[in-house]
Amino acid sequence: AESETQVSKVSITRPLDINHATLKDLNKIKGLGKKRAKAIIQYRQQHGEFHSLNDLIHVKGFTEKRLDTFLTKNQGKIATLH
């Protein structure tokens, strides 16, 4: 069971915006290695901002299954802000 302090701490933590995150920020995300974090930035530079988290399917190294697992693990922790 989570204590009240943990719950309130989670609620004030804003999700990481993958459209503006640095390589350092992306490396902190569970399930993202350096290679995939770099691929996200590279994709962003070439194609512009992600419209939704599902757009990560276009990033090298993400398969449908891998993306699904990644999004489930990081629900509420990452977002696409425009």
C-alpha positions as a printed NumPy array, in Angstrom:
array([[  0.   ,   0.   ,   0.   ],
       [  1.233,   3.46 ,  -0.877],
       [  1.475,   6.055,   1.828],
       [ -0.279,   9.407,   1.407],
       [  3.011,  11.209,   0.82 ],
       [  3.785,   9.014,  -2.182],
       [  0.34 ,   9.578,  -3.662],
       [  0.55 ,  13.378,  -3.404],
       [  4.107,  13.335,  -4.762],
       [  2.931,  11.439,  -7.849],
       [  0.076,  13.861,  -8.501],
       [  2.387,  16.895,  -8.66 ],
       [  4.837,  15.189, -11.001],
       [  4.076,  16.34 , -14.51 ],
       [  4.437,  13.882, -17.368],
       [  7.558,  14.264, -19.488],
       [  6.81 ,  15.884, -22.838],
       [  8.524,  13.75 , -25.471],
       [  8.307,  16.643, -27.951],
       [ 10.644,  18.805, -25.872],
       [ 12.55 ,  16.296, -23.748],
       [ 16.332,  16.272, -23.887],
       [ 18.361,  13.118, -24.379],
       [ 19.105,  13.191, -20.649],
       [ 15.371,  13.372, -19.836],
       [ 14.51 ,  10.572, -22.239],
       [ 17.212,   8.337, -20.753],
       [ 15.374,   8.482, -17.408],
       [ 12.244,   6.886, -18.878],
       [ 11.74 ,   3.228, -18.042],
       [ 12.291,   1.028, -21.068],
       [ 14.17 ,   3.601, -23.136],
       [ 17.801,   2.929, -23.783],
       [ 20.247,   5.485, -25.179],
       [ 19.75 ,   4.166, -28.704],
       [ 15.973,   4.543, -28.67 ],
       [ 16.151,   7.912, -26.886],
       [ 18.462,   9.161, -29.648],
       [ 16.116,   7.724, -32.273],
       [ 13.2  ,   9.682, -30.745],
       [ 15.161,  12.927, -30.959],
       [ 16.336,  12.152, -34.484],
       [ 12.773,  11.393, -35.601],
       [ 11.543,  14.611, -33.978],
       [ 14.198,  16.651, -35.808],
       [ 13.323,  15.11 , -39.172],
       [  9.53 ,  14.915, -38.9  ],
       [  8.523,  17.505, -36.321],
       [  6.596,  16.948, -33.116],
       [  4.745,  13.783, -32.214],
       [  0.973,  14.27 , -32.33 ],
       [  0.335,  11.382, -29.961],
       [  2.342,   8.788, -28.077],
       [  1.237,   6.222, -30.651],
       [  3.393,   8.076, -33.203],
       [  6.384,   6.481, -31.471],
       [  5.616,   3.419, -33.618],
       [  7.443,   5.27 , -36.433],
       [ 10.631,   5.532, -34.378],
       [ 13.323,   2.969, -35.17 ],
       [ 13.37 ,   0.197, -32.574],
       [  9.694,   0.321, -31.635],
       [  7.488,  -2.562, -32.661],
       [  3.772,  -2.578, -31.906],
       [  4.261,  -4.947, -28.991],
       [  7.252,  -3.034, -27.62 ],
       [  5.412,   0.278, -27.892],
       [  2.368,  -1.187, -26.148],
       [  4.486,  -2.432, -23.241],
       [  6.396,   0.848, -23.088],
       [  3.213,   2.956, -22.976],
       [  1.654,   0.708, -20.333],
       [  4.764,   0.936, -18.121],
       [  4.927,   4.707, -18.481],
       [  1.244,   5.59 , -18.347],
       [  0.863,   9.1  , -16.98 ],
       [  4.646,   9.631, -16.999],
       [  5.021,  10.724, -20.617],
       [  2.917,  12.924, -22.882],
       [  2.921,  14.842, -26.138],
       [  2.439,  18.542, -25.473],
       [  2.151,  20.978, -28.36 ]])
